Every structure is written in C-alpha cells, then in structure tokens.
Amino acid sequence: MSTHRGRKSAASLTVVALAPLRRLPKAPADLSKAAAELWDGIVRSLPADFFRPGDLPLLRAYCVATDRKAQVDAMVMEQGILFDGEPHPGLKISRAEAALMASLAVKLRLCQSSRTRAESAALKEANAGKRPWDKSDPAAKYFA
C-alpha cells in the first residue's frame, strides 16, 4: 500500500507490475492421447493458479474416466445396445463412468453449478423480481 497521497505521476502510471508467471500442470505421461488432449484443454481454459497439487490426481481421474466412457460408448454404438439379447454390458460401465465424471467435475469446480455460490444465485433471483406481465403480478392487468 502506497503512503503517497494525491495524484499519481505520469511516470508511475506507465509502470506495469507483472504478476509472477505460473506454469500450467502438464498431463501425466501415462494418459492416452485423448485423455491428455482433454487435460490440456481443461488446464488451458482456466487460470494458471486454478489447480492445486492436490487437485491433479482428481483431474487425472476425470480425464481417464472421460476417455474410458468415450471408448465404451463407441464400442456399444458399434456392437449395438443389445448384446446376445441382453442390454450391452458396456451400458453399465458407461453409466458408472458418467457418474464418476459428474462427481469429479463438481469436486474440481469444472461445471458451472459448482462455481456458482448459492448466495449469489439467490441474490440474482431476488433482484430479478416479478415482471409486470407475469400473471401472478397484480399489475399484470395493466399490461394485457
């Protein structure tokens, strides 16, 4: 915090303080090509300091689950939903991977709902109010 009072000089306004650069976490070497591409896409779409070291195993698991689900879904599409007259066993695996993906996405704050605080959502809703043309509003009769 500066102790200087008053207007800032033109010289001080031209100086730009640079934040330290943070390195993006690299995809683990044992990931498949598709999982590594997903990792890179996620990491590059978020701020450099978004993930902490403890998040990286969860991100790895998310990428593996996503890749595995895609592989199983492709196999089911190729072989058909029915396999020997029964639902394809891959459907159960696909559902399990989707559930795992959903859980990890929330824990990693990758989905919009996990980044929106309940207080913010409630405030947004409260500020929206009723529109005059809504039927439940007593003033609606004036907007018919």
Secondary structure, DSSP 8 states (H G I E B T S, - for coil): -----S---HHHHH--------------TTS-HHHHHHHHHHHHHS-TTS--GGGHHHHHHHHHHHHHHHHHHHHHHHH-SEETTEE-HHHHHHHHHHHHHHHHHHHTT-SHHHHS-HHHHHHHHHHH---TTSTTSGGGGGG-
